[in-house]
Amino acid sequence: MSIEKRVPEGSICDHCKDPQSPLTESNSQHLFQRNWKGEEITRANVHKGCAQSWAEANEGIIVDDEPLPPRPRV
């Protein structure tokens, strides 16, 4: 999963779901992965402090923009 900061202001964290702590541009992470066409598939919008925990709970890892893996042979 990759991280970018493009989270709707005021939305609720997909990990802690704390309504008292809405997401903002400065406290949030947008977690996504790319399909074979390079298009983003949103996985979660979370607090920066919740990002690693969300990834672990959802059997993912966070990477800083790594290239797509090779296509499987058909």
N, C-alpha and C positions, 0 to 999 in steps of 0.2 A: 504494500500500500504506500502511496505517496501522500505528501502533505502539501496543501496550499492554503492560503488565507483568503477564502471567498465564502464566507459563512453569512447567511442572512442575520442581520442584527436583531437581537431580541428573541431568537429561537432558543429552544431548550436543548441542552447537551444530550446526545444519544447514549451517553454512558451513565452519568450520575442522575440525569433527569431532574435536577434541582431547579424548581421554578423560581427560587429566590436568587439564583445566579444565572441570569440569561447570558447567552453568547454575544460577544461584541467583536469587532475587528481585532482588538488588542489581546483578547483572552482566549481566542478560539483557533481551532485547526479544522481544516476540511480534509477528510481522509477519502482517498479514491484509488481506483486501480484503472488501468487502461486495457481496452479490449484489443484484438489483433489489428483493428483499423486505427488504433491510436486514440480512440475516443474515450473520454473519461466516464467511468461508472462510479457515481457517488456511493460511498459505503457508510459514512457517518460524518456528522458535524459535532465536534466535541470541544471541551475546554482543553487548553494545551496540557494541563496537568492530568487529564483523563485519557489522552491519546494513546499512550503506551498500554495502559490497562485495558482500553477498549480493544486494541489490536490483539493482545494476548487472549482476552476472553472470546474473541471471534476467530481464533486460530490464524492470525495474520502477523505480519511483521511490518515495521515502518522502514522505508528506505528513502533516501534523498535522490529522487530522479534517477533511476537506473534504467538502462535500455530494455526494450522488450526482449523476452527470451526468443530463441529461434522458433520458427513455426514447426509444428510437428510434421513429420513426413506422412504423406497419405498413400 
